[in-house]
Amino acid sequence: MSHLTVRDPAHENGCAKAPETPGVDCGERLPVPQTDAGRSPEAERLVDPGRRSEQCTFDLTGASEAAGTHRGASPSEDGTDLDGTDVDGTEQGPEGAPLTTAQERYEESTPGLDPETAEPVLTYGPPNGSRVPHRPRDRPGRGCGRPGCGHPGTVLPSGWDRRSTGAAGLTEHERWTTMSSSQDVGPRTPAQPPAAPPARAARQFTSSYTALAQRVREAGLLDRRRGYYWRRIAAAVLTLVALAALVQVVGDSWWQLLLAPLVALTLSQVAFLGHDAAHQQIFTSPRWNAVASRGLASLLAGLSHGWWTGKHNVHHAAPNQIGRDTDIDSKLLAFHPGAVEGKGRAHRWFLTHQGYWLLPLLLLEGFNLHYDSASAVLRRGALKRRRLEVLLLAARWTAYATVLLLAMSPGKAAAFVGVELALFGVLLGGAFVPNHTGMPVLARGVKQDFLRRQVSSSRNVGGGWPVDFFMGGLNRQVEHHLFPSMPRPNLPLVQPLVRRHCADLGLPYTETTFAGAYAAVITHLNGVGLAGRRERSCPLAQQFRA
């Protein structure tokens, strides 16, 4: 916990992410200080290649849990995904490795915390509550040479200073004293392992994910595919240039509306590329990925990179969880029965048929996305590089309007934009809707390990290359959520490995056809509306239903 009193971005991310394992929502409890790495040259050198979002361990035995906890969207909300899979330590391991990992202590972080923050940590600790690290002056002892300490001393690998830090981030001496209890009577020995926590099964899945991630990395499936992306980006840009020229050729004619769907299709592909860049899939450098994402999403597609990255990172961290995933928080639709509460009679009637209204409503999604994007950029707040985003969006819409108005009247131009935005919403929204809608929804505050959370909440959509193209690769949602930074063309390659891994664990792996996915979505949405209506009925009858 340590209230993130660290100076470099890598340790800030690590310290901020670790409390999520015992159930602390760091975003609400503790600040992420966002240290300026430019003030620390040794830290700045590691930022450009993206090392601030990586976590390594010297443990060669696979006992470290760092890889499992250091996983998911970065707490810094900088568009990067934390990478804790580098657990082999072959190049980092010191002479004499592997080292022995210290006993994990689930209660070590509780001293000094407020009761609400300490409660989930204590839940995972031994039944007698928190232990306080002993002070060397409390007990006489011998071993490490420090006055009053009972630490017996340990033989470390050659070449290692006794002050080197261990797996818990403490010096070898401090690790001993922290593991020893000040309440003990008699000779000092390392504390016994705590009672098995309720989260044993979750930790099993965490370790299993670590093993899967290691196999994926060894297979080279996380390596960048720059050639693929450069071809896609070049094709999209050249297509937009060709369409702009064709608009000028057609002139002031209603036939222009036939070009609007082609523009919408091309811009949807540009948005998917911006999504991939935001997930660090294109380049190894986070800086260049951010540049690419802003150029593709903000400048070409007209959707703010900062706005999209912020909301999308939250979605990846907590997919389908009430109170966290804003994708299931809609003012119009209800994605879970609890969302029906407080609605008026006409709205509740609409919700009982909302599944049938989904496709028509997607025609408005393009307008909604651009409105939310512009609102976030124009609103003063914590959006990074807000002025740059404003300039990019203004340049984009100015260029778009200029191309149209040079060729047609304002009325036809407005109709062109209307058709393009309607189809853009169908293409983009239609690619996202079947991925999670109708899959299990987590209640507010529920904690689940990364592997089960991502797999159980995601649905894959099969259908060959047409589905791959129109859904921008997001039809392999399970694999994308497990490995957000994996380049899109590698998702089909990792799919058999993930499917087999889930089968070995008995973890349900959901995949269906495009039609089957939408049938499930419509059925689920209508069922939510009906369930919400039933929940407002007689409490006694509701007890019998339960």
N, C-alpha and C positions, 0 to 999 in steps of 0.2 A: 504493500500500500504506500507507505512512506510519503504520502501526499505529493508524489511525483517531484521530489526535490532532486531532480537530475538536470543535466545541462545539454544533452544532445538528443535529437529527435528520435533516434533508434530506441534509447532507453525510455523516453517518454511514452512512445507507442507501446513498448513492452509492459511498462508499469501500468499503463491505463487499461490495457487489454486483460491482463492477468486477473483482476478482481471479478471479471465476468464469470469465471469458472465457479467460485463459490456463490455467485448470485448477486453481486453488487453491480448496479447499473452505473457505470463510471460517468456517463454523460450527465447524470443527475446528482451524483454524490461528490465527485472529485473533478477539479479542473485539469484540462490538458494545457500546459503552459505555452506550447507552441514556441519553443526556444528559437531564436534567430541563429541558425548555424553559422552565419557569416561572421559571428563574433568568436567562433571557435574553429580555427582552420582545420584541425584534425577531424572535426565532425563534418565540416563543409565538404571535405574531400569524399565523404561517403554518401552525401546526399544525391549528387548528380547521377551516379549509377544505380540509385534506388536502394542502397543498403540500409536506409533508415527504416525500411519496412521488412527487413529480414532479421531472423533470429537464429543464431547458431549455438551449438552446444558441444562441449568437449567429451560428453558421455558417449562412448562407443558401444554401450550395451543395450541401447534402446530403452533404458529405464526412465529417461527424462520425459517429463510431460510438457516441456516447453513448446514442442512442435504442435501439440494439440491445442494449447491455449492461445498461442500466437498465430491466430488464423482468423480470417474474415476481414471486413472493412477496417481501414486504419482509423483509430480514434481521432486522429488529427483532421479527418475529413478532407484529405488532400487528394482524393481520387485514387489512392493506392490501396492495394490489398496486402495485408500482412502475410508474410511467408515464413512459416516456421518448420519447413520440411527438411532443412539441411541438417539432418541428425546423424549422418554417417561420420562426420568429423574426421575423415581420413586425412585431409590436408591440415586441419587445425589441431589435431590431437597431439599432445606433447609426448616426448619420449617417456616410455613407461606406462602409457595409457593402455587399456581403459582405466579411468578412475572410478572409485566407488561413490555412487550417488548417496548423499545424506538422506536420512529418514525424512519423509515429508511430514510437516507439522501443519495441520489445518487450522490451528488456533493461534499461530504466531503473529498474525496481523491484527489481533483484536485490541491490544493495549492502546488506549488513547482514542479509540474510535467512539463515535456517538452510538447509543444503543441500537438505533434503527439500522445503521450501517453494519454494526458488529453482529446483528442477529443471524443473517445467513451464514456468516463465517463460523459462528459458534455451532450452528446446526450441523456442520460437517466435522466438528471437533469431537474429542472424547466427552463422555457424559459429565465429567467433573468440571467442565467449563474451561476457561482460558488459563494457560500457564504463563507465568511471568518469567522472563529470562533472568537467571540469577546474576547477582553482581559479584565480581571476584572477591570483594572484601567480606562477603557474607560467610565464606567457608575457607578454612585452611586447606591446602592441597599441594600437589606437586605434579610435575610432568612437563608442562610447557615452559616452566621457568618464570611464569608471571606470578607475582606475590599474591598469595591467597586464592589461587585457582586450582581446581582439581583436575584440570584437563591433562590427560596422560601423555599427550603428544602423539603424532602419527608420522610414519615414514612416507614422505611424498616422493613422487618420481624425480629422478635426477634432473637438475636444471630448473626446478620450480622453487620459487621463493615461498616461504611459509606464509607470506602475506597474500598469496594468490587467492582469488575468490573462488568459491565452489559453486555448485549448481544453484544454491539458494541465494547467491549474490552476497554472501557473507564471507569473511576471512575464515580460514580453517579453524582458528581459535574461536571466533565468534559463533561459528556453526555449532561447535561443541557446547558453548555456554548457553546458546539459545535452546538447544535440545535438552539441556539439563534443567531440572525444576528446582526453584528455590524452596519448594515445600518439602523436598526430600530430607530424610534423616539418615545419616550414616554415610558410607563411602559413595562418592559421586561416580555414577555410570551413565552412559547415554540413556535418554528416556526411551521407554518401550514404545513400539509403534502404536499409534492411536487405534481405537476400535474401528472396525470397518465402517466407512461412512455410507449413508444411504445412496450416495452417487456412485457406488462401485460399478454398477452396470454401465452408467454413463462413461466412466473412465475406461471401461473395457472398449466401448465404441470409439472413444477418443484415441486409444492406442491403436485400434484397428484402422482408423483413418490415417494415422501417422504411417502405418505400414503400407497402406494403399498409396499414399502420396509419395512415399519413397520409391515404390515400384514405378509410378508414373514418371517421376523425375529421372530415374535411371533409364527409362525407355526413351528419353529425350522428347517427351510429349509437351513439356513446358517451354521448349526452345522456340524462339521467335521465327515467324514465317514472313519475313519482310517482302520477299518476292511476290507472294500471294496478295499481300495488302497493297503494295505499290501498283500492281496490275488493277486491282479493284478501284483504288482511288483514281488512277489515271482514266479508267473507263468511265467512272461516274462524272468526273470533271469534263471530259471531252463530250459526253452525252449532253450535259447541261449547256455547253457552248453550242453544240449543234442544234439543240432545241431553241435556244435564244435566237440563233440565225434563222431557223425555220419560222419562228413567230414573225420576224420581219418580212419574210417572203410572203407569208399568207396575207398579211396586212389587216385592214379593218374589216374583218368578216367574222360571222358567227362560227365559221369552220374552225376558228381558233380553239373552240371548246373541245375539239377532238384531240388537241395537243395537251390539254390540261391533265388528263390521266397519265400521259407519259412523263410529264413533269413531276406529278405526285409519286409515281413509281420510282423515278430516279432519286428524288429527295428522300424517300423512305430508305433506299439503299445507302444514301449518304448518312442518314441518321444512324443506321445500324453500324456503319464504319466508325462514326463518332462514339457510339456506345462501346465498341471494341477498344478504341484508343483510351477511353476513360477507364477501362479495366486493365490498362497496361499490357494489352495483347500485342501491340504493333512493334514498339521499340523497347529496348531494355532500360532506357533512360526515362524516368517519370516526367522530366521536364519536356522532352520531345513528345511524349504521349499527350501531355497537357496541351502542347502547341497544336498537335494534330487534332485533338478532340475539339478545341476551340475553333480551329479552322473549318472542320467538317460540320460540327453541330451548330455553333453560333453563326459563323460567317455564311455557310452554304444552306444548311437546313433551317436556320432561324430559331433554334432552340438553345437557350443558355446552357453552356457547359457547366457552370458553377451550380445553377439551380438543379439541373438533372443529376449531377454527380452527388450532391448532398442527399436528395431524396432516394436515389437509387442505392447508395451505400447503406442507408438505413434498411431498405428492403432486403438487401443481401444479408445483413446481419441478423434480421429477425423476420424472415418471410412468413406471411400469413399469421402474424401474432397481433392480437388485439392491443391497441394502444401504442404500438411501435411502427408497424408497417403501414405507411400512409396509403399504399396501393389498395388496401381494403377499407379505407376510411373515406367513404363517399357521402356527400350530402343527398344525392339522388338515389343511388342503389344501396342495397343492403347485402353484404357478403357473409354475414353471420346473424343468427336470430337476435342477438343483443342490439344490433343496429336498427331494429324495427321499433325499439322502445322510443316513446316520445313523438312519434310521427302522427300526423293528423289522419282522419278517416280516409280522405281521398288518397293521401300518400300511401297508406297501408293497403288500400285496394290496388293501387298501382304496383306495389311491391309483390303482391301475389301473382302478378303476371310479368314481372320485370324481366324474366328470362327471354320472353318474346320481344321485349322492347330493346334488348341489348344491341342487336344488329343495326336498327335504325339510329340508336343513340351514338353508335360509333361514327356516324356521319358528322357528328358535332365534336368528336374527340380532337380533330385537328385544330379547330378554333380554341378548344379548351386548353390544349397543350401550349399553344402560342400565347394565350392570355396569361396562364400561370407563369410561363417563362418570363414574359415582359413585366408582370407584376413583381416577381422576385427581384428582377434586375433594377427596376425603378424604385423599389422600396429600400430605404436606408437600413442597413443591417450588417450581418456578419458575412455576406457573400464576398468571397475573395475576388480581387481584381474586378470590382464592380464597374469601374469606369471603362475598363477595356471591354467588358461584356456589352456595355451600352454602345460603345463605338462600333463594335462588330455587328450587333443587331441592327443598329441604325444604317450602317453601310449596306447590309444585306437587303433590307427592305427598300432602301433608296435605289439600289441597283435593280431590284425586281420590278419596282414601279416604273423606273425609267425604261426598261426593256419593253414592258407592256404598253405604256402610254405613247412610245414612239411608233407603235404599230397599229394601235386601235383606240377607239373612243373610251372615255372613262367608264361608261356603262358596261361595255364589253370586257374591259379590263377587270372590273369588279366581279363580273360573272365568271371570268377565267379564274380569279383567285378563289372565289367561292367553290367552284368545282374542284380545283386543285386541293384546297384544304379539306374538303369533305372526303375525298378519296385518300388523301394522306392520313387522315384519322382512321379510316377503315383499315388501311395497310399496316399502320404502326400499332394502333390499338388492337387490331385483330391478331397481331403477332404476340402480344403480351397476355391477352385475356385467357387463352387456354392453358397457360403455363402453370397457374396456381389456383385459379378459380375452381371450386369444387373439391379441392384437396383439403386435408385436415387443417383446422384453424386452432392455433394455440391460444389459450386464455391469457389474459393480462397477468404478467408477472411469472408465468411458468418458465422454468429453465430446462433446457434440453441440450444434449451434447450436439456438436456441430454436424456430425455425420447423419444422425437420425433427423435432426431439424431440417437439413437441406433436402434429404432424399424423400422424407415423408410429405413434404409440402410441395413437391415439384412433380410435374407431369411431362413426359416426353411425347412428342407428336411425330409419328412416322409418315412416310409418303414419298420418299425419294427426293431427287434434286429439286422438283418444283416447290415442295414444302420448305426445303433448305433455303431456297432463294427468297421466297416471299416472306419467310419468317426470320431471315437474316441469321440463320444458325441457331436461333433461340428455341427451336423445336427440340433441341437436346438440352433441356433445362436442367435436368438432374446433374449432368456432367458440368454444365456451365456454373451451377451454384457450388459444386464441390471444388471446382478449379476456375475461379473467375478470371484469372490472368492467362488461362490457356488460350492460345490462338484458335480462332474459329475453325480452321480446316483440320485441327487435331482432335476436335470433339468426336467425330465419327470413329477415330482410331482408338480413343480411350473408352468408348461406350461398352464394348464387350468386356473389358477389364472391370469396369464399374458394375455392370450387370452381374457378373460372376461373383464379385466381392459381396454384393448385397445378398445374393442367393446363399452364399456360405454363411452369412450372419443371420439368415432368416428375416432380412429386412425387405419389406415390400417395395418393389421397383415398378413404377407405373409408366406404361407406354401404351398409346392407342393411336388410332387413325385420326386424321383431321376432322372428319365428320363425327367420329366417336367422341372426340374431345369437346366439340361444340355441343353435342347432345348432352354430355355430362354437365357442361357449364349451364345450359338452359335449365336442365332438370334441377340442378343445385340451387340456382337463383330463385326459381319458382318455389322450391321447397323451403328456402329460407323465409320468403314472404309468408307462406302458410304457417310455418313454425312460429314465426314472430306473432302472428295473429292468435295462434292457439295459446301462446304464453300469456296473453292478456285476458284469457277466459277465467272461469271460476278457479280460485286457488285449490279447492278441494278436488276438483276434477283434474287439475294439473298434477296433484300428488298421485292420483291413481295412474295417470299417464306415465309418470316417472317410475 
